[in-house]
């Protein structure tokens, strides 16, 4: 096989046979495989995919994670105890609220009864006053009864 040379044209991937005339174009030359191109192109020095060296001490990492785990467990326990306390307080407050509502309903009923009684007493007093007035004006008891009906 004749030696291959990379041409100095615009496209660095154009490869020509050394024996071809200078007027030959890339279109007229034979097709080139990727293998031929990779053999003629310079390679980069050194690998870009170097493995990372693991210098970590697993025992130290495990100890750190264990202490973090213990701290979180203690915090969860504390929060759970706090929630239980708050639940008990909530239950007490709800019970007190129900009791207060019952007492308030009872007092409202008593007030309504007292208001009704006071209204009845006021009507009775007013009726007695009207009766006394009518009797004083000289009406008889029979005439007063007729007016009330």
TORFI-567684 format. One record per residue: x, y, z of N, C-alpha, C, O in turn; residue number from 0. Coordinates in Angstrom, 3 decimals. Each point is the difference from the previous one (the first is absolute). Example, Ala and Ser with C-alpha at 12.3 -4.5 7.8 and 13.67 -1.06 7.14 Angstrom:
<atoms>
(atom (13.190 -5.690 7.800) (-0.890 1.190 0.000) (0.900 1.200 0.000) (1.036 -0.019 0.665) 0);
(atom (-1.386 1.069 -1.385) (0.820 1.190 0.060) (-0.770 1.090 0.730) (0.509 1.108 0.169) 1);
</atoms>
This chain:
<atoms>
(atom (0.850 -1.163 0.000) (-0.850 1.163 0.000) (0.902 1.234 0.000) (0.972 0.053 0.754) 0);
(atom (-1.281 0.932 -1.585) (0.827 1.200 -0.059) (-0.197 0.867 1.238) (-1.072 -0.058 0.603) 1);
(atom (2.046 0.849 -0.200) (-0.117 0.835 1.195) (-1.093 1.058 -0.160) (-0.214 0.529 -1.091) 2);
(atom (-0.474 -0.231 2.197) (-1.079 0.994 0.017) (0.539 1.287 0.614) (0.840 -0.030 0.900) 3);
(atom (-1.330 1.152 -1.396) (0.436 1.295 0.495) (-1.248 0.849 0.241) (-0.933 -0.001 -0.804) 4);
(atom (0.934 0.711 1.904) (-1.106 0.910 0.258) (0.273 1.269 -0.772) (1.074 0.590 0.117) 5);
(atom (-2.059 -0.163 -0.917) (0.207 1.186 -0.830) (-0.036 1.244 0.869) (-0.534 -0.020 1.109) 6);
(atom (1.088 1.068 -1.604) (0.042 1.247 0.739) (-1.167 0.898 -0.325) (0.090 1.203 0.246) 7);
(atom (-1.209 -1.725 -0.799) (-1.158 0.800 -0.401) (-0.831 0.422 1.199) (0.434 -0.083 1.149) 8);
(atom (-1.630 0.532 -1.451) (-0.900 0.493 1.035) (-0.442 -1.104 0.957) (-0.126 0.239 1.201) 9);
(atom (-0.105 -1.415 -1.708) (-0.496 -1.090 0.823) (1.158 -0.901 0.397) (0.592 -0.620 -0.883) 10);
(atom (-0.232 0.507 2.161) (1.150 -0.820 0.393) (-0.274 -1.485 -0.152) (0.920 -0.810 0.114) 11);
(atom (-2.175 0.436 -0.370) (-0.311 -1.415 -0.129) (0.064 -0.478 -1.451) (-0.238 -1.177 -0.273) 12);
(atom (0.550 2.055 -0.633) (0.187 -0.413 -1.400) (1.342 -0.694 -0.109) (1.037 0.593 0.298) 13);
(atom (-1.053 -1.864 -0.728) (1.222 -0.790 -0.100) (0.197 -0.377 -1.473) (-0.949 -0.418 -0.664) 14);
(atom (2.174 0.566 0.153) (0.289 -0.300 -1.402) (1.170 -0.961 -0.090) (0.867 -0.026 0.874) 15);
(atom (-0.849 -0.747 -1.915) (1.168 -0.832 -0.267) (1.145 0.913 -0.410) (-0.217 1.019 -0.657) 16);
(atom (1.417 -1.376 1.037) (1.159 0.813 -0.346) (0.220 0.009 -1.501) (0.569 0.949 -0.537) 17);
(atom (-1.011 -1.990 -0.142) (0.227 -0.108 -1.434) (-1.053 0.762 -0.815) (0.195 0.207 -1.198) 18);
(atom (-1.294 0.213 1.811) (-1.028 0.717 -0.755) (0.552 1.366 -0.404) (0.853 0.573 0.678) 19);
(atom (-1.346 -0.088 -1.757) (0.464 1.303 -0.460) (-0.532 1.099 0.904) (-0.969 -0.221 0.727) 20);
(atom (1.564 1.371 -0.755) (-0.389 1.089 0.874) (-1.375 0.541 -0.387) (-0.645 0.674 0.804) 21);
(atom (0.185 -0.961 -2.034) (-1.307 0.492 -0.406) (-1.136 -0.943 0.434) (-1.173 0.329 -0.180) 22);
(atom (1.498 -1.451 0.727) (-1.030 -0.960 0.435) (-0.708 0.563 1.234) (0.633 0.595 0.872) 23);
(atom (-1.925 -0.785 -0.811) (-0.774 0.512 1.132) (-0.364 -1.142 0.923) (0.221 -1.169 -0.317) 24);
(atom (-0.775 1.514 1.450) (-0.397 -1.017 0.970) (-1.119 -0.855 -0.571) (-0.142 -1.167 0.367) 25);
(atom (-0.650 1.738 -1.260) (-1.102 -0.737 -0.592) (0.510 -1.101 -0.916) (-0.608 -1.065 -0.095) 26);
(atom (1.728 1.321 -0.579) (0.557 -0.966 -0.918) (0.795 -1.079 0.715) (0.228 -1.067 -0.571) 27);
(atom (0.204 1.313 1.810) (0.813 -0.984 0.703) (-0.887 -1.095 0.567) (-1.222 0.135 0.057) 28);
(atom (1.856 -1.214 0.360) (-0.754 -1.133 0.534) (-0.553 0.367 1.376) (0.515 0.897 0.667) 29);
(atom (-1.577 -1.605 -0.249) (-0.596 0.296 1.302) (0.958 -0.404 1.115) (0.762 -0.956 -0.143) 30);
(atom (-0.803 1.679 1.237) (0.916 -0.207 1.107) (-0.802 -0.479 1.196) (-1.080 0.526 0.270) 31);
(atom (1.585 -1.505 0.443) (-0.704 -0.519 1.168) (0.418 0.778 1.243) (1.018 0.692 0.004) 32);
(atom (-1.807 -0.816 1.029) (0.303 0.671 1.257) (1.287 -0.548 0.591) (0.728 0.721 0.682) 33);
(atom (-0.442 -1.994 -0.940) (1.222 -0.612 0.509) (1.232 0.678 -0.587) (0.971 0.254 0.712) 34);
(atom (-1.008 0.035 -1.991) (1.125 0.657 -0.647) (0.190 1.405 0.545) (1.131 0.449 0.184) 35);
(atom (-2.235 0.250 0.076) (0.113 1.356 0.530) (0.594 -0.043 1.399) (0.889 0.788 0.324) 36);
(atom (-1.376 -1.708 0.508) (0.482 -0.052 1.369) (1.469 -0.399 0.061) (0.694 0.382 0.943) 37);
(atom (-0.202 -1.138 -1.918) (1.404 -0.373 -0.005) (0.897 1.166 -0.390) (1.178 0.009 0.354) 38);
(atom (-1.700 0.958 -1.063) (0.841 1.091 -0.467) (-0.123 1.244 0.866) (0.864 0.875 -0.057) 39);
(atom (-1.934 -0.779 0.867) (-0.189 1.199 0.829) (0.760 -0.132 1.307) (0.099 -1.093 0.558) 40);
(atom (0.432 2.194 -0.072) (0.726 -0.086 1.272) (-0.968 -0.221 1.160) (-1.116 0.521 -0.007) 41);
(atom (1.536 -1.278 0.980) (-0.831 -0.284 1.177) (0.333 0.982 1.114) (1.107 0.533 0.086) 42);
(atom (-2.097 -0.316 0.757) (0.263 0.863 1.152) (0.839 -0.757 1.001) (-0.090 -1.222 0.118) 43);
(atom (0.907 1.965 0.601) (0.876 -0.626 0.989) (-0.752 -0.159 1.313) (-0.633 0.950 0.461) 44);
(atom (0.685 -2.085 0.128) (-0.609 -0.250 1.298) (-1.491 -0.287 -0.105) (-0.666 0.480 -0.918) 45);
(atom (0.159 -1.238 1.827) (-1.409 -0.373 0.011) (-0.808 1.081 0.714) (0.424 0.535 1.025) 46);
(atom (-1.576 -0.229 -1.574) (-0.898 0.968 0.630) (-0.917 -0.671 1.026) (-0.644 0.683 0.796) 47);
(atom (0.585 -1.986 -0.812) (-0.898 -0.747 0.886) (0.778 -0.742 1.078) (-0.104 -1.219 0.136) 48);
(atom (0.874 1.967 0.613) (0.769 -0.636 1.059) (-0.927 -0.397 1.141) (-0.870 0.782 0.385) 49);
(atom (1.037 -1.963 0.152) (-0.852 -0.375 1.133) (0.377 0.819 1.227) (1.177 0.264 0.241) 50);
(atom (-2.177 0.134 0.529) (0.253 0.774 1.205) (0.546 -0.930 1.072) (-0.505 -1.100 0.222) 51);
(atom (1.535 1.572 0.422) (0.577 -0.826 1.055) (-0.841 0.159 1.250) (-0.308 1.118 0.411) 52);
(atom (-0.059 -2.227 0.187) (-0.832 0.019 1.197) (0.920 -0.063 1.207) (0.606 -1.031 0.291) 53);
(atom (-0.517 2.164 0.407) (0.858 0.044 1.181) (-0.836 0.157 1.263) (0.533 0.226 1.087) 54);
(atom (-1.870 -0.351 -1.243) (-0.884 0.209 1.146) (0.120 -1.163 0.981) (0.175 -1.158 -0.382) 55);
(atom (-0.275 1.508 1.631) (0.023 -1.000 1.068) (-1.450 -0.383 0.287) (-0.768 0.787 0.553) 56);
(atom (0.412 -2.001 -0.937) (-1.388 -0.440 0.145) (-0.420 -0.072 1.462) (-1.161 0.253 0.320) 57);
(atom (2.058 -0.585 0.543) (-0.340 -0.094 1.423) (-0.406 1.377 0.540) (-0.933 0.117 0.794) 58);
(atom (1.650 0.923 -1.239) (-0.337 1.358 0.437) (-1.357 0.414 -0.544) (-0.814 0.584 0.715) 59);
(atom (0.573 -0.891 -1.986) (-1.296 0.340 -0.602) (-1.133 -0.742 0.692) (-1.058 0.578 0.250) 60);
(atom (1.268 -1.840 0.059) (-1.023 -0.795 0.695) (-0.267 0.599 1.375) (-1.152 0.100 0.420) 61);
(atom (2.209 0.298 0.282) (-0.167 0.591 1.327) (-0.777 1.320 -0.084) (-0.856 0.274 0.841) 62);
(atom (1.157 0.541 -1.859) (-0.724 1.261 -0.180) (-1.476 -0.252 -0.285) (-0.873 0.660 0.565) 63);
(atom (0.607 -1.607 -1.434) (-1.394 -0.315 -0.344) (-0.728 -0.579 1.212) (-1.179 0.282 0.215) 64);
(atom (1.877 -1.083 0.568) (-0.609 -0.593 1.193) (-0.369 1.089 1.010) (-1.077 -0.041 0.596) 65);
(atom (1.976 1.015 -0.405) (-0.299 1.079 0.945) (-1.151 0.861 -0.520) (-0.837 0.452 0.782) 66);
(atom (0.790 -0.223 -2.099) (-1.119 0.757 -0.583) (-1.305 -0.764 0.188) (-1.039 0.593 0.290) 67);
(atom (1.101 -1.910 -0.457) (-1.181 -0.846 0.178) (-0.493 0.056 1.442) (-1.202 0.102 0.245) 68);
(atom (2.123 -0.167 0.700) (-0.380 0.057 1.419) (-0.608 1.360 0.353) (-0.957 0.082 0.771) 69);
(atom (1.522 0.977 -1.341) (-0.534 1.334 0.264) (-1.417 0.126 -0.551) (-0.879 0.552 0.661) 70);
(atom (0.660 -1.060 -1.866) (-1.339 0.049 -0.598) (-0.993 -0.849 0.794) (-1.152 0.390 0.184) 71);
(atom (1.606 -1.547 0.280) (-0.873 -0.868 0.800) (-0.397 0.702 1.297) (-1.161 -0.057 0.407) 72);
(atom (2.105 0.709 0.233) (-0.302 0.737 1.237) (-0.968 1.144 -0.277) (-0.909 0.252 0.790) 73);
(atom (1.101 0.434 -1.901) (-0.889 1.109 -0.355) (-1.412 -0.507 -0.289) (-0.981 0.624 0.404) 74);
(atom (0.881 -1.739 -1.092) (-1.307 -0.608 -0.290) (-0.692 -0.395 1.297) (-1.200 0.225 0.156) 75);
(atom (1.941 -0.809 0.770) (-0.575 -0.393 1.289) (-0.513 1.224 0.751) (-1.086 -0.030 0.579) 76);
(atom (1.864 1.095 -0.589) (-0.391 1.240 0.671) (-1.269 0.580 -0.620) (-0.917 0.411 0.712) 77);
(atom (0.873 -0.383 -2.025) (-1.172 0.537 -0.705) (-1.227 -0.860 0.283) (-1.095 0.525 0.204) 78);
(atom (1.273 -1.843 -0.193) (-1.122 -0.910 0.278) (-0.535 0.240 1.406) (-1.214 0.041 0.201) 79);
(atom (2.106 0.117 0.774) (-0.438 0.275 1.373) (-0.737 1.332 0.064) (-1.012 0.122 0.692) 80);
(atom (1.517 0.873 -1.411) (-0.646 1.306 -0.040) (-1.400 -0.110 -0.610) (-0.946 0.613 0.494) 81);
(atom (0.820 -1.388 -1.559) (-1.301 -0.198 -0.644) (-0.964 -0.666 0.967) (-1.162 0.397 0.088) 82);
(atom (1.632 -1.410 0.644) (-0.866 -0.690 0.973) (-0.479 0.969 1.076) (-1.170 -0.027 0.382) 83);
(atom (2.059 0.875 0.103) (-0.375 0.999 1.007) (-1.043 0.958 -0.562) (-0.987 0.316 0.663) 84);
(atom (1.214 0.143 -1.891) (-0.946 0.922 -0.629) (-1.359 -0.662 -0.243) (-1.038 0.650 0.119) 85);
(atom (1.047 -1.933 -0.455) (-1.271 -0.721 -0.182) (-0.774 -0.054 1.306) (-1.214 0.201 0.016) 86);
(atom (1.918 -0.473 1.088) (-0.659 -0.043 1.307) (-0.564 1.378 0.355) (-1.120 0.106 0.499) 87);
(atom (1.900 0.945 -0.758) (-0.480 1.367 0.265) (-1.229 0.316 -0.851) (-0.959 0.606 0.480) 88);
(atom (0.998 -1.015 -1.725) (-1.130 0.244 -0.894) (-1.261 -0.693 0.506) (-1.089 0.574 -0.035) 89);
(atom (1.241 -1.805 0.502) (-1.147 -0.750 0.522) (-0.594 0.720 1.221) (-1.218 0.122 0.128) 90);
(atom (2.097 0.350 0.762) (-0.467 0.731 1.187) (-0.748 1.271 -0.406) (-1.056 0.307 0.554) 91);
(atom (1.601 0.423 -1.513) (-0.621 1.257 -0.440) (-1.359 -0.259 -0.646) (-0.941 0.765 0.214) 92);
(atom (0.829 -1.831 -0.997) (-1.277 -0.325 -0.632) (-1.042 -0.359 1.055) (-1.163 0.387 -0.108) 93);
(atom (1.589 -1.130 1.129) (-0.918 -0.356 1.088) (-0.471 1.252 0.728) (-1.188 0.140 0.292) 94);
(atom (2.107 0.762 -0.001) (-0.352 1.245 0.685) (-0.948 0.837 -0.867) (-0.926 0.625 0.517) 95);
(atom (1.156 -0.612 -1.829) (-0.863 0.745 -0.915) (-1.416 -0.553 0.009) (-0.966 0.761 0.041) 96);
(atom (0.839 -2.095 -0.079) (-1.329 -0.619 0.034) (-0.721 0.344 1.300) (-1.192 0.306 -0.006) 97);
(atom (1.915 -0.357 1.109) (-0.603 0.319 1.300) (-0.464 1.450 0.021) (-1.098 0.293 0.474) 98);
(atom (1.923 0.610 -0.982) (-0.357 1.419 -0.026) (-1.219 0.236 -0.892) (-0.868 0.806 0.334) 99);
(atom (0.805 -1.501 -1.459) (-1.148 0.145 -0.902) (-1.283 -0.474 0.673) (-1.047 0.632 -0.139) 100);
(atom (1.126 -1.758 0.876) (-1.178 -0.503 0.723) (-0.450 0.995 1.059) (-1.192 0.278 0.128) 101);
(atom (2.145 0.259 0.632) (-0.336 0.985 1.034) (-0.619 1.250 -0.613) (-0.950 0.564 0.543) 102);
(atom (1.491 -0.138 -1.672) (-0.517 1.179 -0.670) (-1.434 -0.253 -0.488) (-0.860 0.871 0.132) 103);
(atom (0.604 -2.050 -0.692) (-1.350 -0.331 -0.450) (-0.965 -0.018 1.184) (-1.126 0.483 -0.111) 104);
(atom (1.560 -1.033 1.234) (-0.828 -0.045 1.206) (-0.305 1.409 0.495) (-1.139 0.302 0.354) 105);
(atom (2.155 0.561 -0.329) (-0.209 1.385 0.448) (-0.928 0.765 -0.943) (-0.822 0.801 0.445) 106);
(atom (0.960 -1.053 -1.758) (-0.889 0.662 -0.956) (-1.442 -0.432 0.217) (-0.914 0.819 -0.095) 107);
(atom (0.699 -2.113 0.389) (-1.352 -0.493 0.268) (-0.557 0.654 1.266) (-1.159 0.413 0.036) 108);
(atom (2.003 -0.323 1.009) (-0.440 0.651 1.240) (-0.332 1.469 -0.239) (-0.975 0.518 0.545) 109);
(atom (1.778 0.143 -1.351) (-0.241 1.413 -0.305) (-1.320 0.158 -0.739) (-0.783 0.902 0.296) 110);
(atom (0.539 -1.791 -1.267) (-1.254 0.069 -0.755) (-1.191 -0.178 0.938) (-1.003 0.703 -0.126) 111);
(atom (1.112 -1.651 1.073) (-1.084 -0.212 0.984) (-0.189 1.247 0.866) (-1.130 0.420 0.251) 112);
(atom (2.225 0.161 0.197) (-0.071 1.195 0.852) (-0.604 1.168 -0.762) (-0.801 0.756 0.550) 113);
(atom (1.184 -0.604 -1.823) (-0.556 1.077 -0.829) (-1.502 -0.196 -0.193) (-0.778 0.952 0.071) 114);
(atom (0.381 -2.212 -0.317) (-1.429 -0.286 -0.180) (-0.763 0.301 1.287) (-1.091 0.569 -0.037) 115);
(atom (1.664 -0.949 1.160) (-0.655 0.244 1.290) (-0.102 1.499 0.262) (-1.028 0.482 0.474) 116);
(atom (2.090 0.250 -0.782) (-0.004 1.448 0.207) (-1.041 0.660 -0.903) (-0.698 0.920 0.426) 117);
(atom (0.595 -1.385 -1.662) (-0.998 0.533 -0.923) (-1.405 -0.273 0.523) (-0.876 0.863 -0.045) 118);
(atom (0.679 -2.092 0.547) (-1.305 -0.383 0.571) (-0.335 0.874 1.212) (-1.132 0.457 0.158) 119);
(atom (2.132 -0.234 0.688) (-0.210 0.855 1.173) (-0.338 1.427 -0.427) (-0.856 0.644 0.606) 120);
(atom (1.528 -0.148 -1.649) (-0.259 1.354 -0.482) (-1.421 0.114 -0.539) (-0.679 1.001 0.229) 121);
(atom (0.234 -2.029 -0.945) (-1.362 -0.001 -0.534) (-1.017 -0.035 1.142) (-1.016 0.694 -0.031) 122);
(atom (1.311 -1.513 1.034) (-0.911 -0.133 1.144) (-0.108 1.333 0.739) (-1.087 0.439 0.378) 123);
(atom (2.248 0.192 -0.183) (0.014 1.289 0.694) (-0.764 1.044 -0.808) (-0.760 0.792 0.558) 124);
(atom (0.968 -0.795 -1.885) (-0.691 0.956 -0.863) (-1.512 -0.249 0.024) (-0.799 0.936 0.038) 125);
(atom (0.430 -2.222 -0.062) (-1.431 -0.338 0.033) (-0.623 0.452 1.324) (-1.115 0.521 0.017) 126);
(atom (1.821 -0.718 1.071) (-0.521 0.436 1.313) (-0.146 1.511 0.039) (-0.961 0.526 0.560) 127);
(atom (1.931 0.175 -1.165) (-0.054 1.464 -0.019) (-1.192 0.483 -0.820) (-0.698 0.932 0.399) 128);
(atom (0.469 -1.572 -1.550) (-1.142 0.374 -0.840) (-1.305 -0.301 0.745) (-0.944 0.789 -0.049) 129);
(atom (0.898 -1.929 0.735) (-1.184 -0.403 0.750) (-0.308 1.017 1.114) (-1.143 0.413 0.198) 130);
(atom (2.196 -0.034 0.508) (-0.189 0.982 1.082) (-0.490 1.328 -0.567) (-0.853 0.662 0.593) 131);
(atom (1.399 -0.280 -1.744) (-0.378 1.258 -0.635) (-1.472 -0.028 -0.407) (-0.754 0.948 0.219) 132);
(atom (0.375 -2.091 -0.829) (-1.390 -0.118 -0.435) (-0.969 -0.028 1.195) (-1.072 0.603 -0.045) 133);
(atom (1.465 -1.305 1.100) (-0.845 -0.058 1.197) (-0.111 1.383 0.639) (-1.048 0.395 0.510) 134);
(atom (2.152 0.313 -0.557) (0.007 1.342 0.592) (-0.884 0.956 -0.796) (-0.576 0.939 0.549) 135);
(atom (0.479 -1.203 -1.883) (-0.813 0.881 -0.839) (-1.491 -0.298 0.149) (-0.833 0.736 -0.531) 136);
(atom (0.488 -1.811 1.249) (-1.394 -0.283 0.288) (-0.582 -1.131 -0.822) (-1.220 -0.160 0.010) 137);
(atom (1.968 -0.599 -0.687) (-0.521 -1.137 -0.749) (-0.233 -1.156 0.945) (0.674 -0.150 1.019) 138);
(atom (-1.632 -0.647 -1.379) (-0.265 -1.182 0.821) (0.874 -1.147 -0.479) (0.572 0.048 -1.089) 139);
(atom (-0.476 -1.081 1.921) (0.826 -1.166 -0.330) (-0.560 -0.715 -1.219) (0.769 -0.534 -0.799) 140);
(atom (-2.083 0.509 0.634) (-0.601 -0.670 -1.156) (0.344 0.739 -1.293) (0.259 -0.638 -1.020) 141);
(atom (-0.254 1.961 1.047) (0.337 0.780 -1.193) (1.475 -0.200 -0.380) (0.355 -0.051 -1.178) 142);
(atom (0.462 -0.056 2.180) (1.448 -0.203 -0.240) (0.215 -1.358 -0.634) (0.803 -0.110 -0.927) 143);
(atom (-1.485 -0.933 1.387) (0.109 -1.324 -0.584) (-0.466 -0.009 -1.445) (0.605 -0.674 -0.833) 144);
(atom (-1.648 1.394 0.520) (-0.499 0.083 -1.352) (1.048 0.651 -0.933) (0.157 -0.405 -1.152) 145);
(atom (0.552 1.421 1.676) (1.039 0.676 -0.810) (1.192 -0.937 -0.258) (0.599 0.040 -1.074) 146);
(atom (-0.270 -0.856 2.031) (1.140 -0.901 -0.148) (-0.273 -1.080 -1.047) (0.925 -0.471 -0.663) 147);
(atom (-2.183 0.080 0.513) (-0.327 -1.053 -0.961) (-0.018 0.636 -1.361) (-0.253 -0.678 -0.996) 148);
</atoms>
